Amino acid sequence: MIGFLFIYWIWKAFADLAEKNEKNKWLYFFIGIVSYYGGTIISGFVLGIVLAILDDPSAVDEASVNPGWNLLFIVCGVLACYGIYKLLEYRGEKERELLKEDSIDNIGIENDNQD
């Protein structure tokens, strides 16, 4: 049930960002979902590799891994999703600045910032 809430929050945040940046909201939604699940999967692989290096390889079987690690995986997924969101937000701001700077209305106007 919590997973459905995460998917809704991801959809809502990325859809709003897509509308703000005038992009396809379904593409942004899929980028958000992939970043969330990618973050959880990568954190699981990293934990498995670390446990295999520190202990014997039997430490990574399903029965010996603490279920509390799931919370860590969720946090890693949320952080990955947030990072991608901020990256897309930054790129959108830069695109808007470039469009504003290079618009047709500014042709022939001398820019005060140039040396």
N, C-alpha and C positions, 0 to 999 in steps of 0.2 A: 504494500500500500504506500509506503514511503517512497518507493521507486517511482510510482505514478506522480506523486507530488513533485519530485525532482524533475521529471520529464516536463511537467506543466510549467514549472518555474524556468527551466531552461528554454522552453518554447517561447514563453512570454517575454523573457529578457532579450533573446536573440531576435524575435520578431519585431519588437519595438526598436531595437538597434538597426535592423534592416530597413524599417520604414524611415527612420531618421537619416540613414545613409542612402536612401532610395535604391535599395538592392532587393533581390529576391529573398523573401522571408523564409521560404522553405529551404533554400540553400544554407542560409545562416542557421536555421534550426538543426539541420543535419550536421553542420560543422560543430554546433554546440553539443549535440548528442555524442558524436564521435569523440570529441575532446573529453567529455565526462567519462564515457566507458573506456576510452583509451588510457586515461589517467588511472583508472582503477585497475585495468589489466597490467599496465606497466608497473605499477606499484606492487602488484602481486608477484610479477616475475622478479622484480628486484628483491623482494622479501624472500622468495624461494631461493634465489642465488646466494643471498647473504646467509640464510640458514644452512644451505648446503656447504658453504665454505667454512662457516664457523663450527658447525656440528658435522655429524656423519650424514650421508645422503638420506638415511631413513628418517631424518628430522623433518623432511618436507612432505611426508605422506599426509593424507587428509585427516587421519585420526590424531596426529600429534600437533597440528596447528591450532592455536587458540582462536576461538570464535570472536574474541575481542578485536582481532586484526581486521575484521570487516569494517569496523568504524574507521580505522586508519585508511583503508582502501577508499571509503566514501569521502573522507576528507581530502585525500590525494586527488580523487576525481573532481571534487568541487573546486579545488585549487587549480587544476588543469583547465577546467571550464572557465573559471574566472580569468585566468591568464589569457586564454584565447579571446574572451570577451573584451578585455582591455586592449589587446592587440588590434582587434577589429575596430574598436571604438577609436583608437589612435589613428589607424589608417583612414577611417572615415573623416576624421577631423582634418587630417593632412590633405585629403582629396578635396574637401570643401574649401580649404584655404587656397589650394592651387587653382581651383575653378574661379574663386573670387578674385584672385590675383591676376589670372590670365584671361579675364572675361573681355568681351568685345568692347565694353564701355571704357576700358582702361587703355585702349590703343591710342598712342600719341600723347598720353599723359606722362610726364616725367615723374619717376618714383623718387621720393625724398630719401629713401633708404640706400640708394645706390651711391657709390663713391665716385 
